[in-house]
Amino acid sequence: VNFAKPARDLDDLLEKMGAQRFLPTGLGDDQDVDQYHTGFGEWKSQLYSRLGVDKAEGGAGSDDGPVKTDEQIKCETRQLRGTMKASLDDITTGQVPFQDTKLIKSHGSYQQDDQDLREERQKMGVENAFSFMIRVRLPGGFCTAEQWIAMDDICQNFANGTLKITTRQTWQVHGVLKRDVKNTLRAMNQACMDKL
C-alpha cells in the first residue's frame, strides 16, 4: 500500500492532468536481494530504447552497462571471482559495484544498506550505510560445538552481534562492513564452514 507511494501519487496526478504515459511505470521490488537494481536496470533500458539513446557512445563513468543474467555473470567471472578482490580492497566506498552484488550472491552473501539512515545520509551527501549479510552452509543443519562458538565469535567481532538461525538450517550474520568481509569469510573457513 505504501510502497513507492509518492511516485504513484505523482503518476496519478499527472494522468489526471492529461499527461500521456511515455513508458509503463517500473516500480521494481523492494524485497529483492539486490533492492531496486534489477527492476530499475530493466526499466532504464526500456526508457533509453524509447528515447533512442540505447546505442549511444559514452555516457556516465559510473554506469555498469546492461544488466546481465546470473548465468552470464557466472560464465564471465573467472570461476565466480570477477572483480571481487579489487572491490573488497577498495577503501574509498562501503559498497561493491552492481555486477559484484550479483556475483557475491553465489558466495552466500548479499549487500544491504541501513534503510533507517538512508534519507539522513542522502541529505548529508554521503553514500548509504552499506553492509553485508553472510550465510554459511551447514549440510543437514549439523554443526559442532566448536563451530557454534566460532560463529558466535564471528558475529561479535565482525557483524552486528546477532547470530541468526535460518529456516534453511544454517546461520547468517548481518551488518558485516566491507572492510571486515574477508576476515569474516576467513574465520568461517577456519571453523570448517563454507558459503558455496
TORPA-4810 file (N, C-alpha, C, O; in nm, 3 decimals):
<nodes>
NODE_1_0.083_-0.118_0.000_0.000_0.000_0.000_0.088_0.126_0.000_0.059_0.221_-0.073_V
NODE_2_0.195_0.126_0.082_0.279_0.244_0.092_0.402_0.239_0.003_0.475_0.338_-0.008_N
NODE_3_0.426_0.124_-0.062_0.546_0.111_-0.144_0.540_0.208_-0.261_0.445_0.205_-0.339_F
NODE_4_0.640_0.292_-0.275_0.654_0.391_-0.382_0.532_0.485_-0.389_0.495_0.530_-0.497_A
NODE_5_0.472_0.512_-0.274_0.350_0.593_-0.272_0.369_0.733_-0.331_0.285_0.775_-0.411_K
NODE_6_0.473_0.806_-0.298_0.489_0.940_-0.358_0.498_0.933_-0.511_0.440_1.017_-0.580_P
NODE_7_0.571_0.836_-0.562_0.585_0.823_-0.708_0.452_0.785_-0.771_0.416_0.836_-0.877_A
NODE_8_0.378_0.696_-0.705_0.247_0.657_-0.760_0.149_0.772_-0.754_0.070_0.791_-0.846_R
NODE_9_0.153_0.852_-0.645_0.065_0.969_-0.634_0.096_1.071_-0.743_0.004_1.126_-0.805_D
NODE_10_0.224_1.096_-0.768_0.263_1.189_-0.874_0.217_1.137_-1.010_0.168_1.214_-1.093_L
NODE_11_0.233_1.007_-1.032_0.190_0.947_-1.158_0.038_0.965_-1.177_-0.007_0.999_-1.287_D
NODE_12_-0.039_0.944_-1.071_-0.185_0.963_-1.078_-0.220_1.109_-1.108_-0.308_1.136_-1.190_D
NODE_13_-0.151_1.202_-1.043_-0.178_1.344_-1.064_-0.148_1.384_-1.208_-0.228_1.454_-1.271_L
NODE_14_-0.036_1.340_-1.260_-0.001_1.373_-1.399_-0.103_1.314_-1.497_-0.138_1.377_-1.597_L
NODE_15_-0.150_1.194_-1.468_-0.251_1.131_-1.555_-0.380_1.212_-1.553_-0.443_1.231_-1.656_E
NODE_16_-0.421_1.259_-1.433_-0.543_1.340_-1.421_-0.530_1.473_-1.495_-0.629_1.529_-1.541_K
NODE_17_-0.407_1.522_-1.507_-0.383_1.649_-1.575_-0.372_1.630_-1.726_-0.350_1.727_-1.800_M
NODE_18_-0.387_1.505_-1.772_-0.386_1.478_-1.915_-0.253_1.432_-1.973_-0.241_1.416_-2.094_G
NODE_19_-0.156_1.411_-1.889_-0.026_1.365_-1.938_-0.040_1.224_-1.993_-0.117_1.143_-1.941_A
NODE_20_0.034_1.196_-2.098_0.031_1.062_-2.157_0.155_0.986_-2.113_0.266_1.039_-2.113_Q
NODE_21_0.134_0.862_-2.077_0.244_0.778_-2.031_0.338_0.747_-2.146_0.296_0.699_-2.251_R
NODE_22_0.464_0.775_-2.125_0.568_0.753_-2.223_0.614_0.607_-2.222_0.660_0.554_-2.323_F
NODE_23_0.601_0.545_-2.104_0.653_0.410_-2.081_0.580_0.353_-1.960_0.547_0.430_-1.869_L
NODE_24_0.553_0.225_-1.955_0.489_0.170_-1.835_0.572_0.199_-1.710_0.695_0.198_-1.714_P
NODE_25_0.503_0.224_-1.600_0.570_0.254_-1.475_0.650_0.133_-1.430_0.601_0.021_-1.433_T
NODE_26_0.773_0.156_-1.387_0.858_0.048_-1.335_0.882_0.068_-1.188_0.963_0.152_-1.149_G
NODE_27_0.812_-0.008_-1.104_0.826_0.011_-0.960_0.936_-0.075_-0.899_0.986_-0.042_-0.792_L
NODE_28_0.975_-0.184_-0.964_1.075_-0.273_-0.905_1.017_-0.349_-0.787_0.896_-0.351_-0.767_G
NODE_29_1.105_-0.411_-0.710_1.062_-0.491_-0.596_1.154_-0.459_-0.478_1.272_-0.497_-0.480_D
NODE_30_1.102_-0.390_-0.376_1.185_-0.351_-0.263_1.229_-0.471_-0.180_1.317_-0.457_-0.094_D
NODE_31_1.171_-0.587_-0.203_1.209_-0.707_-0.128_1.316_-0.789_-0.200_1.363_-0.889_-0.147_Q
NODE_32_1.353_-0.748_-0.321_1.457_-0.817_-0.395_1.589_-0.809_-0.320_1.616_-0.710_-0.252_D
NODE_33_1.671_-0.912_-0.331_1.800_-0.913_-0.265_1.885_-0.795_-0.310_1.954_-0.734_-0.229_V
NODE_34_1.881_-0.762_-0.437_1.961_-0.650_-0.486_1.879_-0.520_-0.488_1.908_-0.428_-0.564_D
NODE_35_1.777_-0.515_-0.403_1.692_-0.399_-0.387_1.629_-0.360_-0.520_1.569_-0.445_-0.586_Q
NODE_36_1.640_-0.236_-0.560_1.574_-0.187_-0.680_1.656_-0.209_-0.807_1.606_-0.185_-0.917_Y
NODE_37_1.783_-0.253_-0.794_1.876_-0.250_-0.907_1.826_-0.326_-1.030_1.831_-0.271_-1.141_H
NODE_38_1.779_-0.449_-1.014_1.737_-0.527_-1.131_1.615_-0.463_-1.198_1.614_-0.444_-1.320_T
NODE_39_1.513_-0.430_-1.119_1.393_-0.368_-1.176_1.425_-0.236_-1.244_1.374_-0.209_-1.353_G
NODE_40_1.509_-0.154_-1.182_1.545_-0.026_-1.242_1.628_-0.047_-1.368_1.610_0.023_-1.467_F
NODE_41_1.719_-0.144_-1.365_1.803_-0.170_-1.482_1.720_-0.208_-1.603_1.745_-0.162_-1.714_G
NODE_42_1.619_-0.294_-1.581_1.532_-0.335_-1.691_1.450_-0.216_-1.742_1.436_-0.197_-1.863_E
NODE_43_1.395_-0.136_-1.649_1.314_-0.021_-1.687_1.400_0.083_-1.759_1.356_0.141_-1.858_W
NODE_44_1.523_0.106_-1.709_1.612_0.205_-1.769_1.645_0.169_-1.914_1.652_0.256_-2.000_K
NODE_45_1.667_0.040_-1.940_1.699_0.001_-2.078_1.579_0.024_-2.170_1.596_0.061_-2.286_S
NODE_46_1.457_0.002_-2.120_1.337_0.032_-2.199_1.325_0.182_-2.225_1.291_0.224_-2.335_Q
NODE_47_1.353_0.262_-2.123_1.347_0.407_-2.137_1.449_0.455_-2.240_1.414_0.534_-2.328_L
NODE_48_1.573_0.410_-2.230_1.677_0.451_-2.324_1.641_0.411_-2.466_1.665_0.485_-2.561_Y
NODE_49_1.583_0.293_-2.480_1.543_0.247_-2.613_1.434_0.338_-2.668_1.439_0.377_-2.785_S
NODE_50_1.335_0.372_-2.585_1.225_0.458_-2.627_1.275_0.597_-2.664_1.221_0.660_-2.755_R
NODE_51_1.376_0.645_-2.593_1.433_0.776_-2.621_1.529_0.773_-2.740_1.568_0.878_-2.792_L
NODE_52_1.567_0.652_-2.782_1.657_0.638_-2.895_1.803_0.660_-2.860_1.885_0.689_-2.948_G
NODE_53_1.837_0.646_-2.731_1.976_0.666_-2.690_2.039_0.537_-2.636_2.144_0.541_-2.572_V
NODE_54_1.975_0.425_-2.663_2.026_0.298_-2.609_2.155_0.254_-2.676_2.227_0.172_-2.621_D
NODE_55_2.185_0.306_-2.794_2.307_0.267_-2.864_2.409_0.380_-2.866_2.506_0.375_-2.942_K
NODE_56_2.386_0.481_-2.782_2.476_0.597_-2.782_2.610_0.561_-2.720_2.618_0.480_-2.627_A
NODE_57_2.715_0.621_-2.773_2.850_0.602_-2.720_2.867_0.691_-2.597_2.796_0.790_-2.580_E
NODE_58_2.962_0.654_-2.512_2.997_0.737_-2.396_2.897_0.720_-2.285_2.841_0.612_-2.267_G
NODE_59_2.874_0.826_-2.212_2.780_0.821_-2.101_2.854_0.834_-1.969_2.974_0.861_-1.966_G
NODE_60_2.782_0.814_-1.862_2.838_0.829_-1.729_2.940_0.722_-1.700_2.923_0.606_-1.738_A
NODE_61_3.046_0.760_-1.633_3.151_0.665_-1.600_3.107_0.563_-1.497_3.166_0.455_-1.488_G
NODE_62_3.003_0.595_-1.418_2.960_0.503_-1.314_2.857_0.403_-1.363_2.818_0.315_-1.287_S
NODE_63_2.813_0.412_-1.487_2.715_0.320_-1.541_2.778_0.184_-1.562_2.882_0.173_-1.627_D
NODE_64_2.716_0.080_-1.508_2.770_-0.055_-1.516_2.731_-0.125_-1.645_2.763_-0.243_-1.663_D
NODE_65_2.661_-0.057_-1.735_2.623_-0.119_-1.861_2.494_-0.197_-1.847_2.424_-0.185_-1.746_G
NODE_66_2.461_-0.277_-1.948_2.335_-0.351_-1.944_2.336_-0.457_-1.834_2.440_-0.514_-1.801_P
NODE_67_2.218_-0.481_-1.779_2.204_-0.582_-1.674_2.222_-0.720_-1.737_2.159_-0.753_-1.837_V
NODE_68_2.308_-0.800_-1.676_2.333_-0.935_-1.726_2.260_-1.035_-1.638_2.233_-1.009_-1.521_K
NODE_69_2.227_-1.151_-1.697_2.163_-1.256_-1.619_2.266_-1.317_-1.525_2.386_-1.303_-1.545_T
NODE_70_2.216_-1.386_-1.423_2.306_-1.453_-1.329_2.395_-1.553_-1.401_2.513_-1.567_-1.368_D
NODE_71_2.339_-1.623_-1.499_2.418_-1.723_-1.572_2.529_-1.658_-1.654_2.640_-1.711_-1.662_E
NODE_72_2.500_-1.542_-1.716_2.604_-1.470_-1.790_2.716_-1.427_-1.696_2.834_-1.440_-1.728_Q
NODE_73_2.677_-1.377_-1.580_2.777_-1.332_-1.483_2.864_-1.448_-1.439_2.986_-1.433_-1.428_I
NODE_74_2.804_-1.563_-1.413_2.881_-1.680_-1.370_2.982_-1.721_-1.476_3.095_-1.759_-1.444_K
NODE_75_2.941_-1.715_-1.602_3.030_-1.757_-1.711_3.144_-1.658_-1.735_3.251_-1.697_-1.781_C
NODE_76_3.121_-1.532_-1.704_3.219_-1.428_-1.738_3.305_-1.383_-1.621_3.376_-1.283_-1.632_E
NODE_77_3.302_-1.454_-1.510_3.367_-1.402_-1.389_3.485_-1.484_-1.339_3.513_-1.484_-1.219_T
NODE_78_3.553_-1.553_-1.426_3.670_-1.631_-1.386_3.637_-1.720_-1.266_3.695_-1.704_-1.158_R
NODE_79_3.546_-1.812_-1.285_3.502_-1.907_-1.182_3.452_-1.838_-1.056_3.494_-1.869_-0.944_Q
NODE_80_3.362_-1.743_-1.076_3.294_-1.669_-0.970_3.386_-1.576_-0.891_3.355_-1.540_-0.778_L
NODE_81_3.500_-1.537_-0.951_3.589_-1.441_-0.885_3.557_-1.299_-0.929_3.551_-1.209_-0.846_R
NODE_82_3.538_-1.280_-1.057_3.508_-1.147_-1.109_3.608_-1.044_-1.062_3.729_-1.067_-1.067_G
NODE_83_3.557_-0.931_-1.016_3.643_-0.825_-0.963_3.626_-0.813_-0.812_3.650_-0.707_-0.755_T
NODE_84_3.585_-0.922_-0.748_3.558_-0.918_-0.604_3.678_-0.873_-0.522_3.663_-0.791_-0.431_M
NODE_85_3.796_-0.924_-0.552_3.914_-0.885_-0.473_3.935_-0.735_-0.479_3.952_-0.670_-0.376_K
NODE_86_3.935_-0.680_-0.600_3.954_-0.535_-0.615_3.841_-0.458_-0.548_3.864_-0.354_-0.486_A
NODE_87_3.719_-0.508_-0.559_3.604_-0.439_-0.498_3.614_-0.437_-0.346_3.588_-0.335_-0.283_S
NODE_88_3.652_-0.551_-0.288_3.662_-0.558_-0.142_3.783_-0.480_-0.090_3.782_-0.432_0.023_L
NODE_89_3.887_-0.466_-0.172_4.006_-0.391_-0.132_3.988_-0.240_-0.148_4.067_-0.163_-0.094_D
NODE_90_3.886_-0.196_-0.220_3.863_-0.054_-0.246_3.809_0.013_-0.119_3.694_-0.008_-0.081_D
NODE_91_3.893_0.093_-0.054_3.854_0.155_0.073_3.783_0.289_0.053_3.747_0.354_0.151_I
NODE_92_3.764_0.331_-0.071_3.700_0.460_-0.097_3.549_0.455_-0.087_3.483_0.559_-0.089_T
NODE_93_3.492_0.334_-0.077_3.348_0.320_-0.071_3.312_0.199_0.015_3.391_0.105_0.028_T
NODE_94_3.193_0.202_0.073_3.147_0.091_0.156_3.067_-0.011_0.078_3.015_-0.106_0.136_G
NODE_95_3.055_0.008_-0.052_2.975_-0.084_-0.132_3.062_-0.150_-0.239_3.176_-0.110_-0.262_Q
NODE_96_3.005_-0.251_-0.303_3.070_-0.311_-0.419_2.986_-0.276_-0.541_2.866_-0.251_-0.528_V
NODE_97_3.047_-0.273_-0.662_2.971_-0.238_-0.783_2.856_-0.336_-0.808_2.855_-0.448_-0.758_P
NODE_98_2.759_-0.289_-0.887_2.638_-0.367_-0.910_2.667_-0.509_-0.958_2.609_-0.604_-0.906_F
NODE_99_2.757_-0.525_-1.057_2.784_-0.660_-1.109_2.838_-0.750_-0.998_2.809_-0.869_-0.996_Q
NODE_100_2.916_-0.694_-0.906_2.968_-0.775_-0.796_2.860_-0.805_-0.692_2.870_-0.906_-0.622_D
NODE_101_2.757_-0.720_-0.681_2.648_-0.753_-0.589_2.576_-0.877_-0.637_2.528_-0.958_-0.557_T
NODE_102_2.567_-0.893_-0.769_2.506_-1.014_-0.825_2.598_-1.135_-0.802_2.551_-1.244_-0.769_K
NODE_103_2.727_-1.115_-0.821_2.824_-1.223_-0.808_2.835_-1.272_-0.665_2.848_-1.392_-0.640_L
NODE_104_2.831_-1.179_-0.570_2.854_-1.216_-0.431_2.743_-1.308_-0.377_2.763_-1.379_-0.279_I
NODE_105_2.626_-1.304_-0.443_2.519_-1.396_-0.401_2.561_-1.541_-0.417_2.517_-1.627_-0.341_K
NODE_106_2.648_-1.569_-0.515_2.696_-1.705_-0.535_2.792_-1.747_-0.424_2.828_-1.865_-0.414_S
NODE_107_2.833_-1.652_-0.342_2.922_-1.681_-0.230_2.848_-1.672_-0.096_2.910_-1.654_0.009_H
NODE_108_2.716_-1.684_-0.100_2.637_-1.687_0.022_2.625_-1.553_0.091_2.613_-1.548_0.214_G
NODE_109_2.627_-1.445_0.015_2.622_-1.314_0.076_2.541_-1.219_-0.010_2.517_-1.247_-0.128_S
NODE_110_2.499_-1.109_0.047_2.444_-1.000_-0.032_2.467_-0.869_0.039_2.482_-0.863_0.161_Y
NODE_111_2.470_-0.764_-0.041_2.493_-0.628_0.010_2.359_-0.569_0.048_2.259_-0.588_-0.021_Q
NODE_112_2.357_-0.496_0.159_2.236_-0.428_0.202_2.276_-0.292_0.258_2.394_-0.266_0.281_Q
NODE_113_2.179_-0.206_0.278_2.210_-0.080_0.344_2.103_-0.051_0.448_1.992_-0.102_0.442_D
NODE_114_2.140_0.031_0.544_2.051_0.066_0.655_1.946_0.164_0.606_1.975_0.282_0.586_D
NODE_115_1.824_0.115_0.586_1.718_0.199_0.532_1.679_0.313_0.626_1.632_0.418_0.581_Q
NODE_116_1.699_0.291_0.756_1.665_0.396_0.852_1.758_0.517_0.841_1.720_0.627_0.879_D
NODE_117_1.878_0.497_0.789_1.975_0.605_0.776_1.980_0.663_0.635_2.049_0.762_0.611_L
NODE_118_1.909_0.602_0.542_1.921_0.638_0.401_1.893_0.787_0.375_1.976_0.856_0.315_R
NODE_119_1.779_0.836_0.420_1.740_0.975_0.393_1.838_1.073_0.457_1.879_1.170_0.394_E
NODE_120_1.874_1.048_0.582_1.966_1.138_0.652_2.102_1.144_0.581_2.160_1.251_0.566_E
NODE_121_2.153_1.028_0.537_2.283_1.024_0.471_2.276_1.091_0.333_2.373_1.152_0.289_R
NODE_122_2.162_1.079_0.265_2.148_1.145_0.136_2.149_1.297_0.154_2.207_1.368_0.073_Q
NODE_123_2.085_1.347_0.261_2.086_1.491_0.288_2.227_1.541_0.317_2.262_1.654_0.282_K
NODE_124_2.308_1.456_0.380_2.446_1.493_0.412_2.538_1.477_0.291_2.653_1.522_0.293_M
NODE_125_2.487_1.414_0.184_2.568_1.396_0.064_2.668_1.283_0.073_2.770_1.285_0.003_G
NODE_126_2.641_1.185_0.159_2.731_1.069_0.170_2.656_0.944_0.127_2.533_0.940_0.126_V
NODE_127_2.733_0.841_0.091_2.670_0.719_0.043_2.593_0.649_0.154_2.613_0.677_0.273_E
NODE_128_2.506_0.558_0.116_2.427_0.483_0.213_2.518_0.402_0.305_2.634_0.378_0.272_N
NODE_129_2.465_0.363_0.419_2.541_0.284_0.517_2.534_0.137_0.476_2.446_0.063_0.520_A
NODE_130_2.627_0.095_0.391_2.626_-0.040_0.336_2.688_-0.140_0.432_2.779_-0.108_0.508_F
NODE_131_2.635_-0.261_0.427_2.692_-0.373_0.500_2.654_-0.501_0.424_2.585_-0.496_0.322_S
NODE_132_2.698_-0.614_0.476_2.675_-0.740_0.408_2.614_-0.842_0.503_2.644_-0.843_0.622_F
NODE_133_2.529_-0.928_0.447_2.483_-1.048_0.516_2.566_-1.162_0.459_2.587_-1.171_0.338_M
NODE_134_2.613_-1.250_0.548_2.688_-1.368_0.504_2.624_-1.491_0.567_2.604_-1.497_0.689_I
NODE_135_2.593_-1.588_0.484_2.528_-1.712_0.527_2.625_-1.828_0.506_2.688_-1.838_0.401_R
NODE_136_2.637_-1.914_0.606_2.722_-2.032_0.590_2.638_-2.149_0.542_2.515_-2.146_0.548_V
NODE_137_2.706_-2.252_0.495_2.638_-2.374_0.451_2.664_-2.480_0.556_2.779_-2.510_0.589_R
NODE_138_2.558_-2.538_0.609_2.568_-2.646_0.707_2.490_-2.766_0.653_2.368_-2.773_0.671_L
NODE_139_2.557_-2.859_0.587_2.485_-2.975_0.533_2.403_-3.047_0.641_2.456_-3.089_0.744_P
NODE_140_2.274_-3.058_0.615_2.184_-3.124_0.710_2.161_-3.044_0.836_2.100_-3.095_0.930_G
NODE_141_2.209_-2.920_0.842_2.192_-2.836_0.960_2.279_-2.877_1.076_2.257_-2.833_1.189_G
NODE_142_2.380_-2.961_1.051_2.465_-3.013_1.158_2.585_-2.921_1.181_2.647_-2.873_1.086_F
NODE_143_2.617_-2.899_1.308_2.738_-2.825_1.342_2.794_-2.879_1.473_2.723_-2.942_1.551_C
NODE_144_2.921_-2.854_1.495_2.985_-2.894_1.619_2.974_-2.778_1.719_2.942_-2.665_1.681_T
NODE_145_3.002_-2.808_1.845_3.003_-2.703_1.948_3.109_-2.598_1.915_3.088_-2.479_1.938_A
NODE_146_3.222_-2.643_1.862_3.330_-2.550_1.825_3.285_-2.455_1.714_3.319_-2.337_1.716_E
NODE_147_3.209_-2.507_1.618_3.160_-2.421_1.510_3.060_-2.319_1.563_3.060_-2.204_1.521_Q
NODE_148_2.975_-2.362_1.657_2.878_-2.270_1.718_2.953_-2.156_1.788_2.918_-2.039_1.771_W
NODE_149_3.054_-2.191_1.865_3.132_-2.088_1.936_3.203_-1.997_1.836_3.208_-1.876_1.856_I
NODE_150_3.258_-2.055_1.730_3.326_-1.975_1.628_3.229_-1.876_1.564_3.263_-1.760_1.544_A
NODE_151_3.108_-1.922_1.531_3.010_-1.832_1.470_2.969_-1.721_1.567_2.948_-1.607_1.525_M
NODE_152_2.956_-1.754_1.694_2.923_-1.652_1.793_3.035_-1.548_1.801_3.008_-1.428_1.809_D
NODE_153_3.159_-1.594_1.800_3.272_-1.501_1.800_3.272_-1.414_1.674_3.297_-1.293_1.680_D
NODE_154_3.244_-1.477_1.559_3.242_-1.404_1.431_3.139_-1.292_1.434_3.167_-1.179_1.394_I
NODE_155_3.019_-1.324_1.483_2.915_-1.219_1.481_2.945_-1.110_1.584_2.902_-0.996_1.565_C
NODE_156_3.016_-1.142_1.690_3.055_-1.038_1.787_3.168_-0.951_1.734_3.168_-0.830_1.756_Q
NODE_157_3.264_-1.012_1.663_3.383_-0.939_1.618_3.364_-0.865_1.486_3.422_-0.759_1.466_N
NODE_158_3.283_-0.921_1.395_3.277_-0.866_1.261_3.137_-0.821_1.217_3.125_-0.746_1.120_F
NODE_159_3.033_-0.864_1.285_2.896_-0.835_1.241_2.826_-0.747_1.345_2.891_-0.684_1.429_A
NODE_160_2.693_-0.744_1.339_2.618_-0.657_1.431_2.587_-0.724_1.564_2.509_-0.671_1.643_N
NODE_161_2.646_-0.840_1.591_2.630_-0.907_1.721_2.517_-1.006_1.727_2.498_-1.070_1.831_G
NODE_162_2.440_-1.022_1.621_2.326_-1.113_1.620_2.354_-1.231_1.528_2.380_-1.212_1.410_T
NODE_163_2.348_-1.350_1.583_2.363_-1.473_1.505_2.223_-1.525_1.476_2.150_-1.560_1.569_L
NODE_164_2.185_-1.530_1.350_2.051_-1.572_1.312_2.052_-1.715_1.262_2.137_-1.754_1.182_K
NODE_165_1.957_-1.792_1.310_1.937_-1.928_1.260_1.824_-1.920_1.158_1.718_-1.864_1.185_I
NODE_166_1.847_-1.975_1.039_1.751_-1.961_0.931_1.663_-2.085_0.917_1.689_-2.189_0.977_T
NODE_167_1.559_-2.071_0.838_1.472_-2.185_0.808_1.541_-2.284_0.715_1.489_-2.394_0.691_T
NODE_168_1.658_-2.247_0.663_1.736_-2.337_0.577_1.835_-2.419_0.658_1.926_-2.480_0.601_R
NODE_169_1.819_-2.422_0.789_1.904_-2.499_0.881_2.049_-2.453_0.874_2.141_-2.534_0.864_Q
NODE_170_2.068_-2.324_0.881_2.203_-2.269_0.881_2.203_-2.138_0.957_2.101_-2.097_1.013_T
NODE_171_2.318_-2.071_0.959_2.331_-1.942_1.026_2.359_-1.834_0.925_2.408_-1.859_0.815_W
NODE_172_2.325_-1.713_0.965_2.368_-1.597_0.888_2.398_-1.484_0.984_2.338_-1.472_1.091_Q
NODE_173_2.492_-1.400_0.942_2.528_-1.282_1.020_2.499_-1.160_0.933_2.519_-1.162_0.812_V
NODE_174_2.453_-1.055_0.997_2.422_-0.930_0.927_2.512_-0.819_0.979_2.572_-0.830_1.085_H
NODE_175_2.519_-0.712_0.901_2.591_-0.594_0.945_2.742_-0.604_0.932_2.814_-0.532_1.001_G
NODE_176_2.791_-0.692_0.845_2.935_-0.703_0.823_2.978_-0.589_0.730_2.929_-0.580_0.617_V
NODE_177_3.067_-0.504_0.776_3.117_-0.395_0.692_3.212_-0.451_0.587_3.274_-0.555_0.606_L
NODE_178_3.221_-0.380_0.476_3.303_-0.430_0.365_3.446_-0.457_0.408_3.506_-0.555_0.364_K
NODE_179_3.500_-0.372_0.493_3.638_-0.391_0.537_3.656_-0.519_0.618_3.769_-0.567_0.635_R
NODE_180_3.545_-0.577_0.670_3.553_-0.698_0.751_3.508_-0.824_0.677_3.513_-0.933_0.734_D
NODE_181_3.465_-0.811_0.552_3.413_-0.928_0.480_3.518_-1.038_0.467_3.489_-1.154_0.496_V
NODE_182_3.638_-1.002_0.426_3.743_-1.104_0.408_3.775_-1.175_0.539_3.788_-1.298_0.542_K
NODE_183_3.788_-1.098_0.647_3.817_-1.160_0.777_3.703_-1.249_0.825_3.726_-1.353_0.886_N
NODE_184_3.581_-1.208_0.796_3.464_-1.290_0.832_3.467_-1.422_0.757_3.449_-1.528_0.816_T
NODE_185_3.488_-1.415_0.626_3.494_-1.537_0.545_3.610_-1.626_0.589_3.596_-1.748_0.596_L
NODE_186_3.724_-1.566_0.617_3.841_-1.641_0.662_3.811_-1.713_0.794_3.845_-1.830_0.810_R
NODE_187_3.747_-1.644_0.888_3.713_-1.704_1.018_3.613_-1.818_1.001_3.623_-1.919_1.070_A
NODE_188_3.518_-1.803_0.909_3.423_-1.912_0.882_3.495_-2.032_0.823_3.468_-2.146_0.861_M
NODE_189_3.588_-2.008_0.731_3.663_-2.118_0.670_3.750_-2.187_0.775_3.763_-2.310_0.773_N
NODE_190_3.811_-2.111_0.867_3.894_-2.171_0.971_3.813_-2.259_1.065_3.867_-2.351_1.127_Q
NODE_191_3.683_-2.232_1.075_3.594_-2.314_1.157_3.533_-2.428_1.076_3.438_-2.493_1.119_A
NODE_192_3.590_-2.452_0.957_3.545_-2.561_0.866_3.402_-2.543_0.818_3.325_-2.638_0.811_C
NODE_193_3.369_-2.417_0.786_3.239_-2.387_0.726_3.263_-2.310_0.597_3.359_-2.233_0.587_M
NODE_194_3.176_-2.330_0.500_3.189_-2.255_0.375_3.058_-2.190_0.338_2.957_-2.204_0.408_D
NODE_195_3.061_-2.118_0.226_2.944_-2.042_0.183_2.889_-2.087_0.050_2.779_-2.043_0.013_K
NODE_196_2.957_-2.171_-0.025_2.912_-2.210_-0.158_2.811_-2.323_-0.153_2.763_-2.367_-0.257_L
</nodes>
